[in-house]
Amino acid sequence: MGNNAENDIAWAQLHAELEAWYSAGQVATFWWRDDDACAPGPKLDKLVDITAPCGLLLAVIPRRMDASLVTALSHAPHVHIAQHGYAHINHAPRGKGLGAWELGLHRGLDSVMADIDAGRTILEDQFESNLLPVIVPPWNHIAAELFTPILASGFCGVSAFGPRGDKNPEQGLTVVNAHCDPIRWKTGPQFRGVTKTIAQLLEHLSARRAGRVDADEPTGLLTHHIDLDEAGWAFCTQLASIIDQHAAAQWRSPEQLFCVPSV
């Protein structure tokens, strides 16, 4: 069976899942997050264009951000900015199988919070109404012990990866995660393929519909626009169109998902 036939089957499976939501009188909600933003460029322009009907949470690395990014996004009110750690540097000990952590406790809570506060100052100085007080931890790793201090610092949301356990681990703090990453990373960033990417979507959608995970958490697409290849872009474009057109599918914008405190 050729790749085209396999891809057609995968798209048909997604359609069947959405039809199951429709038959149940429910709407499958989705949202879109993109990580590692630092500077403008053609790929960012493409992302902004594709996500116009969807809404987008753009996770910006404060320490690496070029000020020109602000101007590049000034015409894109559907793009909301989140804080992607501070410098996207791994502080976990290497060689111990711990994975990569910037927002762990490996260097002490005070040091981590100092970075977070410094990053927030940078973003607040550059962005205005489209900045959301949301933390997106690099590598999707964040120590639960940070929830209380980041809430006290004025953040209202956290977004990592995988089905959330608790929507509100602290009163006033909302968790909304991503669940589908179209990039395969181990051998260098490359689109993982239509079948495997849709399988990620189906896993979360079917679990929501069956009540095995929080049904109210929208299924999140996580991209890294800098690393998307042409096949990845084609997939994201087709997915956005399908969700936009299906009666039982709906995009949710970041500002709808996170409990933003009133000023």
C-alpha positions as MATLAB code, in Angstrom:
seq = 'MGNNAENDIAWAQLHAELEAWYSAGQVATFWWRDDDACAPGPKLDKLVDITAPCGLLLAVIPRRMDASLVTALSHAPHVHIAQHGYAHINHAPRGKGLGAWELGLHRGLDSVMADIDAGRTILEDQFESNLLPVIVPPWNHIAAELFTPILASGFCGVSAFGPRGDKNPEQGLTVVNAHCDPIRWKTGPQFRGVTKTIAQLLEHLSARRAGRVDADEPTGLLTHHIDLDEAGWAFCTQLASIIDQHAAAQWRSPEQLFCVPSV';
ca = [
       0.000    0.000    0.000;
       1.490    3.334   -1.056;
       1.915    6.332    1.166;
      -0.921    8.183   -0.539;
      -3.349    5.369    0.208;
      -2.153    5.184    3.817;
      -2.540    8.931    4.170;
      -6.061    8.797    2.758;
      -6.978    6.123    5.311;
      -5.575    8.266    8.160;
      -7.531   11.335    7.085;
     -10.649    9.164    6.761;
     -10.096    7.923   10.329;
      -9.953   11.508   11.567;
     -13.155   12.267    9.674;
     -14.805    9.207   11.230;
     -13.768   10.347   14.718;
     -15.252   13.795   14.117;
     -18.426   12.150   12.817;
     -18.612   10.188   16.071;
     -18.491   13.472   17.979;
     -21.211   14.830   15.708;
     -23.415   11.773   16.238;
     -23.041   12.241   19.990;
     -24.133   15.859   19.702;
     -20.713   17.080   20.824;
     -18.074   19.397   19.384;
     -14.418   18.390   19.336;
     -12.411   21.451   20.319;
      -8.837   22.081   19.196;
      -6.164   24.681   19.792;
      -2.749   25.539   18.365;
       0.539   26.292   20.135;
       3.895   27.026   18.510;
       7.168   26.973   20.472;
      10.672   28.465   20.272;
       9.787   31.775   18.623;
      12.642   34.281   18.640;
      12.611   36.364   15.488;
      10.526   37.078   12.382;
      11.027   35.345    9.073;
       9.217   33.669    6.177;
       8.246   30.624    8.265;
       6.708   32.789   10.966;
       4.824   34.718    8.295;
       3.485   31.445    6.952;
       2.420   30.326   10.425;
       0.639   33.612   11.104;
      -1.224   33.308    7.810;
      -2.309   29.683    8.320;
      -3.489   30.251   11.891;
      -5.588   33.330   11.173;
      -8.876   31.351   11.395;
      -7.613   29.265   14.336;
      -5.913   31.495   16.858;
      -2.378   30.784   18.064;
      -0.383   30.751   21.280;
       3.171   31.661   20.280;
       5.688   30.654   22.947;
       8.544   33.182   22.822;
      11.977   32.645   24.391;
      12.561   35.954   26.220;
      16.352   35.863   26.425;
      16.700   35.088   22.718;
      13.957   37.344   21.389;
      14.763   39.904   18.715;
      12.811   43.142   19.131;
      11.795   42.955   15.460;
       9.430   40.127   16.415;
       7.099   42.692   17.978;
       6.744   44.635   14.738;
       6.283   41.443   12.730;
       3.302   40.440   14.888;
       1.694   43.868   15.150;
      -0.715   43.004   12.328;
      -1.732   39.626   13.791;
      -4.309   40.103   16.574;
      -5.099   36.374   16.560;
      -1.578   35.576   17.804;
      -1.145   35.623   21.575;
       2.259   35.510   23.231;
       3.255   33.146   26.032;
       6.550   32.947   27.920;
       8.720   30.020   26.845;
      10.914   29.716   29.912;
      13.774   32.209   29.885;
      16.751   31.180   27.735;
      15.785   27.610   26.750;
      18.843   26.178   28.502;
      18.957   22.736   30.104;
      19.958   22.886   33.777;
      19.360   19.224   34.605;
      22.421   17.005   35.171;
      23.366   15.229   31.981;
      23.864   11.513   31.612;
      21.343   10.543   34.285;
      18.296   10.014   32.081;
      16.466   13.013   33.511;
      15.733   14.665   30.190;
      16.104   18.379   29.540;
      14.775   20.831   32.134;
      14.981   24.594   32.379;
      12.067   24.859   34.817;
      13.056   22.116   37.221;
      14.467   22.490   40.710;
      17.957   21.299   39.817;
      19.441   24.756   40.548;
      17.043   25.820   43.278;
      13.644   27.475   43.205;
      14.956   31.019   43.722;
      17.208   30.813   40.661;
      14.400   29.475   38.499;
      11.966   32.157   39.625;
      14.566   34.873   39.056;
      14.825   33.754   35.430;
      11.049   33.545   35.036;
      10.577   37.037   36.446;
      13.346   38.429   34.250;
      11.769   36.830   31.189;
       8.374   38.208   32.018;
       9.831   41.716   32.336;
      11.348   41.411   28.868;
       8.066   40.327   27.295;
       5.982   42.905   29.156;
       8.307   45.636   27.944;
       7.818   44.540   24.329;
       4.274   43.181   24.009;
       1.027   44.705   25.162;
      -2.518   43.399   24.787;
      -1.544   40.143   23.054;
       0.692   38.927   25.905;
      -0.939   36.258   28.050;
       0.476   35.469   31.531;
       1.077   31.853   30.543;
       4.215   29.758   31.054;
       5.195   27.237   28.387;
       8.113   25.242   29.816;
      10.936   24.342   27.424;
      10.905   20.634   26.586;
       7.425   20.563   28.226;
       8.993   19.941   31.657;
       8.015   21.970   34.715;
       8.312   21.103   38.398;
       4.954   21.083   40.169;
       6.611   22.983   43.023;
       6.733   26.030   40.725;
       2.965   26.317   40.388;
       2.477   28.263   43.613;
       5.287   30.805   43.045;
       4.431   31.432   39.388;
       0.814   32.026   40.390;
       2.031   34.487   43.019;
       4.098   36.203   40.306;
       0.960   36.854   38.279;
       0.823   33.949   35.851;
      -2.558   32.376   35.212;
      -1.698   29.447   32.951;
       0.710   26.634   32.147;
       0.935   24.623   28.948;
       3.038   21.468   28.583;
       2.337   18.203   26.707;
      -0.018   15.291   27.257;
      -3.505   14.934   28.767;
      -3.760   17.122   31.829;
      -4.380   15.583   35.198;
      -5.744   18.629   36.993;
      -7.132   21.616   35.123;
      -6.496   23.861   38.140;
      -3.570   22.575   40.234;
      -3.773   25.901   42.071;
      -6.826   28.135   42.327;
      -6.339   30.738   39.606;
      -3.907   28.633   37.560;
      -5.193   26.831   34.461;
      -3.422   23.984   32.660;
      -4.095   23.496   28.943;
      -1.654   21.156   27.232;
      -0.786   20.137   23.686;
      -1.217   16.536   22.552;
       0.032   16.230   18.973;
       3.540   17.045   17.727;
       3.962   16.504   13.970;
       7.770   16.553   14.222;
       9.980   13.525   14.894;
      13.033   14.804   16.794;
      15.412   11.933   17.502;
      17.239   11.936   14.181;
      16.854   15.652   13.514;
      13.555   17.487   13.033;
      11.441   15.863   10.343;
       7.697   15.453    9.782;
       6.689   12.164   11.405;
       4.146   11.407    8.680;
       0.405   11.759    8.244;
      -0.504    8.381    9.748;
       1.508    8.763   12.946;
       0.529   12.388   13.449;
      -3.170   11.722   13.028;
      -2.793    8.753   15.386;
      -1.754   11.224   18.090;
      -4.864   13.307   17.446;
      -7.108   10.246   17.443;
      -5.642    8.963   20.695;
      -6.587   12.129   22.560;
      -9.902   12.691   20.783;
     -11.157    9.153   21.384;
      -9.984    9.237   25.011;
     -11.885   12.496   25.517;
     -15.024   11.107   23.936;
     -14.816    7.959   26.087;
     -14.159    9.917   29.278;
     -10.701    8.417   29.858;
      -9.159   11.898   30.007;
     -10.536   15.372   30.679;
     -13.107   15.802   27.900;
     -13.064   19.572   28.320;
      -9.377   19.939   27.475;
      -9.119   20.905   23.792;
      -6.869   18.717   21.674;
      -3.697   20.725   21.175;
      -1.506   20.871   18.086;
       2.101   21.739   18.940;
       4.341   23.021   16.165;
       7.827   24.497   15.959;
       7.619   26.666   12.858;
      11.400   27.010   12.585;
      11.722   23.224   12.219;
       8.700   22.377   10.048;
       9.537   20.908    6.649;
       7.286   21.140    3.598;
       5.438   17.916    4.411;
       4.777   19.215    7.922;
       3.440   22.500    6.599;
       1.169   20.665    4.167;
      -0.231   18.544    6.989;
      -0.894   21.524    9.254;
      -2.574   23.424    6.452;
      -4.879   20.522    5.622;
      -5.680   19.887    9.282;
      -6.552   23.533    9.863;
      -8.911   23.463    6.890;
     -10.643   20.258    8.009;
     -11.218   21.502   11.539;
     -12.415   24.852   10.271;
     -14.995   23.238    7.984;
     -16.336   20.286   10.005;
     -19.573   20.865   11.906;
     -18.330   18.880   14.918;
     -14.907   20.562   15.163;
     -14.003   23.988   16.468;
     -10.818   25.938   17.090;
     -10.452   27.619   20.475;
      -8.278   30.701   20.817;
      -5.745   30.949   23.664;
      -7.564   33.822   25.326;
     -10.644   31.600   25.596;
      -8.699   28.807   27.272;
      -6.725   30.481   30.011;
      -8.220   32.241   33.005;
      -6.715   35.662   32.518;
      -7.018   37.773   35.678;
      -8.850   41.056   35.304;
      -6.717   44.159   35.610;
];
